[in-house]
């Protein structure tokens, strides 16, 4: 994928106010910890995640997406009526039908002339949606798109805690549930447009490479669990190894086309072990990383773009710098994009 005229005109996040620390989650799991003689503090020690945020109970994915969508339009120099494509790109959704984009579209107040749909691809949905919008912009079909994602991790974490407390699981049997406790909530939105619509310096999306390794599609699987709950089981160790191996393949092709010089890297936010092994295997300088998993946890499709927004706000990404967006999601899928800010 190569783009000449595609820009991220503006980017914004919306975060819940409610904070759940890893220590608080372990306190809720005290009966399990005492029965299995698990040491307190292991959740933060193994993941590097101190806390994550959660939307209030009953929050819909469209509510979160709409909050981010309104926030990005407030920052943008383009108006809602200029949006010709609207994509909701999260794992979380309001229901199977209609598309969650239809609810968020109404809540944001977007025009009826905009084409709307959902894109779902685990943690890569937002990045995939950027490339969909970019392709339509580059081909001249549209000039402006709005991509949003709103992830609600509360139902999954609540259900996981309930399962761990209700079932007489062994130490080995709790392993597939452990990754669920790293999940957080958040929302992000981007206005993507043709460079002719940009006022000031264009922040160009240059292109990227995607690869899949679907032989590993069973390593992480999530689904509904009753009316308002979610369930997921993950082989964390094998998912880590397979994901990093796929990233190595993708990186080789990515750098062959994009060049190897990057000022900053923004990766999907899983935890400290994943980050350390990924940078080691790709031979990258860890000093060029910017992370948010310590305080946001893994927020699914929101994680990478929200971290990019945080890096911009912190001054860690500056105008003219080249940024590598390194996305990996269950399935397995990998998408790496080059951004010239």
C-alpha positions in Angstrom: 0.0 0.0 0.0 1.3 3.4 -1.0 -0.5 6.7 -0.6 0.5 10.2 -1.9 -2.4 12.4 -0.9 -3.8 11.0 2.4 -3.5 12.9 5.7 -4.6 12.4 9.3 -6.0 15.9 9.7 -6.9 15.5 13.4 -6.9 12.8 16.1 -8.6 12.7 19.5 -9.3 10.3 22.4 -12.1 10.0 24.9 -11.2 8.2 28.1 -13.5 7.0 31.0 -13.0 8.6 34.4 -13.3 5.3 36.4 -9.9 3.8 37.1 -9.3 0.1 38.1 -5.9 -0.6 39.4 -4.3 -4.1 39.1 -4.2 -4.2 42.9 -8.0 -3.6 43.0 -8.6 -6.4 40.6 -6.5 -8.7 42.7 -8.4 -7.7 45.8 -11.6 -8.8 44.1 -9.9 -12.1 43.3 -8.6 -12.5 46.9 -10.5 -15.9 47.4 -8.8 -17.3 44.3 -5.4 -15.9 45.2 -5.7 -17.4 48.7 -6.9 -20.8 47.5 -4.1 -21.1 44.9 -1.5 -19.4 47.0 -0.8 -16.8 44.4 1.4 -13.8 45.3 -0.3 -10.4 45.4 1.1 -8.0 42.8 1.7 -10.7 40.1 -0.7 -9.0 37.6 1.2 -5.8 37.5 4.6 -7.5 37.8 3.9 -9.8 34.8 2.3 -7.2 32.5 3.6 -3.8 33.6 0.0 -2.6 33.8 -0.7 -0.5 36.9 -4.2 0.5 36.0 -6.8 0.7 33.3 -10.0 2.7 32.8 -13.6 1.5 32.5 -16.8 3.1 31.2 -19.8 3.1 33.5 -21.9 0.0 33.5 -24.4 0.0 30.5 -22.2 2.2 28.3 -22.6 1.3 24.6 -19.7 1.1 22.2 -21.5 3.8 20.1 -21.6 6.1 23.1 -17.8 5.8 23.5 -17.2 6.2 19.7 -19.5 9.2 19.5 -17.6 10.9 22.4 -14.4 10.5 20.5 -16.0 11.5 17.2 -17.3 14.7 18.7 -14.0 15.4 20.3 -12.0 15.1 17.0 -14.5 17.2 15.1 -14.1 19.9 17.8 -10.3 19.9 17.0 -10.7 19.6 13.3 -10.8 22.5 10.8 -13.2 20.4 8.7 -16.9 20.2 9.5 -19.2 17.3 10.1 -21.0 17.9 6.8 -17.8 17.3 4.9 -17.6 13.7 6.1 -18.3 11.3 3.2 -17.3 8.0 4.9 -17.9 7.0 8.6 -16.4 3.8 10.0 -16.9 2.3 13.5 -13.8 0.2 13.9 -13.9 -1.5 17.3 -14.1 -5.0 18.6 -17.0 -3.8 20.8 -20.3 -3.2 19.2 -23.9 -2.4 20.4 -25.5 -5.4 18.7 -25.2 -7.7 15.7 -27.6 -5.6 13.6 -27.7 -2.8 12.7 -24.0 -1.7 12.4 -22.8 0.2 15.5 -21.7 2.9 13.0 -25.4 3.7 12.5 -25.9 4.6 16.2 -22.6 6.5 16.5 -23.4 8.4 13.2 -26.7 9.6 14.7 -25.1 10.6 18.1 -22.3 12.6 16.4 -24.7 14.3 14.0 -23.1 13.3 10.7 -24.8 13.9 7.4 -27.1 11.4 5.7 -24.9 11.6 2.6 -22.0 9.8 4.4 -21.5 6.1 3.7 -21.3 4.2 7.0 -20.3 0.7 8.1 -18.4 -1.3 10.7 -14.9 -2.8 10.3 -14.0 -5.5 12.8 -10.6 -7.2 12.9 -9.7 -7.6 16.6 -7.1 -5.0 17.6 -6.3 -4.0 14.0 -9.8 -2.6 13.2 -8.8 1.0 13.4 -5.6 0.7 11.4 -7.5 -1.4 8.8 -10.1 1.4 8.6 -7.4 4.0 8.0 -6.3 2.0 4.9 -9.9 1.6 3.6 -10.5 5.3 3.9 -7.0 6.1 2.4 -7.7 3.9 -0.6 -11.0 5.7 -1.3 -9.4 9.1 -0.9 -6.4 8.2 -3.0 -8.7 6.9 -5.8 -10.8 10.1 -5.8 -14.0 8.4 -4.6 -14.1 10.6 -1.4 -12.2 13.5 0.1 -12.9 13.1 3.8 -13.6 10.3 6.3 -14.1 9.9 10.0 -12.9 6.7 11.7 -13.9 6.0 15.3 -13.5 3.1 17.7 -15.0 2.7 21.2 -13.9 -0.2 23.3 -15.7 -1.3 26.5 -13.6 -3.8 28.4 -15.8 -3.8 31.5 -18.1 -6.7 30.6 -15.2 -8.9 29.8 -13.2 -8.1 33.0 -16.3 -8.5 35.2 -17.2 -11.8 33.6 -13.7 -13.1 33.9 -13.5 -12.2 37.6 -16.9 -14.0 38.2 -15.7 -17.1 36.3 -12.4 -17.2 38.3 -14.3 -17.0 41.6 -17.1 -19.4 40.7 -15.2 -22.3 39.2 -12.7 -24.5 41.0 -9.9 -23.8 38.6 -6.3 -24.9 39.1 -3.2 -22.7 38.5 -2.8 -24.1 35.1 -6.5 -23.7 34.2 -6.6 -20.0 35.0 -3.9 -19.2 32.5 -6.3 -18.7 29.5 -8.2 -16.1 31.5 -5.2 -14.1 32.6 -5.0 -11.8 29.5 -8.6 -10.7 30.1 -7.5 -8.9 33.2 -5.2 -6.6 31.2 -8.1 -5.2 29.2 -9.2 -1.5 29.5 -11.7 0.8 27.9 -11.3 3.9 25.8 -12.2 5.6 22.5 -10.4 7.3 19.7 -11.3 9.1 16.4 -9.4 10.4 13.4 -10.4 12.7 10.6 -8.7 11.4 7.4 -8.7 13.5 4.3 -7.1 14.5 1.0 -4.1 16.7 1.5 -5.8 19.5 -0.5 -8.2 19.9 2.5 -5.5 20.4 5.1 -4.7 23.8 6.5 -1.1 24.0 7.7 1.4 21.1 7.6 -0.1 17.8 6.2 0.4 14.8 8.4 0.7 12.2 5.7 -0.1 8.5 5.8 2.5 7.1 3.5 1.5 3.5 3.2 2.2 0.1 4.7 2.2 -3.7 4.6 -0.2 -6.3 5.9 0.3 -10.0 6.5 -1.8 -12.8 8.0 -1.0 -16.0 9.8 -4.4 -17.5 10.2 -3.0 -20.9 11.2 -2.9 -19.3 14.7 -6.6 -18.1 14.7 -7.5 -20.3 17.7 -4.9 -18.9 20.1 -7.3 -16.0 21.2 -11.0 -16.3 20.9 -13.7 -14.1 22.4 -17.5 -14.2 22.2 -20.6 -13.1 24.1 -21.4 -14.7 27.4 -25.1 -14.2 28.2 -27.0 -11.0 27.7 -24.4 -8.4 28.8 -21.2 -10.3 29.4 -18.2 -11.3 27.3 -15.8 -14.3 27.5 -12.4 -14.8 26.0 -9.6 -17.4 26.3 -6.1 -16.8 25.2 -3.0 -18.9 25.0 -0.8 -16.0 25.9 2.6 -17.7 25.5 1.9 -19.1 22.1 0.1 -15.9 20.9 3.2 -13.9 22.0 5.6 -16.1 20.1 3.4 -16.4 16.9 2.6 -12.7 16.9 6.2 -11.6 17.2 7.2 -14.1 14.4 4.5 -12.6 12.2 5.8 -9.1 13.0 9.3 -10.1 12.0 8.0 -11.2 8.5 5.9 -8.1 8.2 8.8 -5.8 9.3 11.1 -7.2 6.7 8.7 -6.4 3.9 7.6 -3.1 5.5 11.1 -1.7 5.7 12.0 -2.9 2.2 9.3 -0.5 0.9 9.2 2.2 3.5 12.9 2.6 4.4 14.3 1.8 7.8 14.5 5.3 9.3 11.9 6.1 11.9 12.0 8.7 14.7 9.3 7.0 16.8 7.4 3.7 17.0 3.9 3.3 18.2 2.9 -0.3 18.8 -0.3 -2.1 19.8 -0.3 -2.0 23.6 -0.3 -5.4 25.2 2.2 -5.2 28.1 5.9 -5.1 29.0 6.8 -8.6 28.0 5.3 -8.2 24.5 7.0 -4.9 24.0 10.4 -6.1 25.1 10.4 -9.2 22.9 9.0 -7.4 19.9 11.7 -4.7 20.0 14.4 -7.3 20.6 13.4 -9.5 17.7 12.9 -6.6 15.3 16.2 -5.1 16.4 14.7 -1.7 17.3 15.8 0.9 19.8 13.4 0.7 22.8 14.1 4.4 23.4 12.0 5.2 20.3 9.0 3.5 21.8 6.1 5.3 23.4 3.7 3.3 25.6 0.4 3.8 27.4 -0.3 0.2 28.6 1.0 1.1 32.1 -2.1 3.3 32.7 -4.6 2.3 30.0 -4.0 -1.5 29.7 -4.9 -3.2 26.4 -7.8 -1.2 24.8 -8.1 -3.3 21.7 -8.4 -1.4 18.4 -8.2 1.9 20.4 -4.8 1.1 21.9 -2.4 2.1 19.1 -4.1 5.2 17.8 -4.8 6.4 21.4 -1.1 6.0 22.2 -0.2 8.0 19.1 -2.5 10.8 20.3 -0.8 10.6 23.8 2.6 10.8 22.2 1.5 13.9 20.2 0.2 15.5 23.4 3.4 14.8 25.2 5.6 16.2 22.5 7.1 12.8 21.9 6.1 13.0 18.2 6.9 16.3 16.5 6.2 17.8 13.1 8.3 16.3 10.4 9.1 13.1 12.2 8.6 9.7 10.7 6.5 7.3 12.8 6.1 3.6 12.4 2.7 2.2 13.5 3.1 -1.5 14.3 -0.2 -3.3 14.8 -0.6 -7.0 15.7 -4.0 -8.6 16.4 -5.4 -12.0 17.1 -6.3 -13.9 14.0 -3.3 -13.6 13.5 -2.9 -10.3 11.6 -0.2 -7.7 11.4 -0.4 -4.3 9.8 2.5 -1.8 9.8 2.0 1.8 8.5 4.3 4.7 8.0 3.3 8.1 9.0 5.1 11.4 8.3 3.9 13.9 10.9 
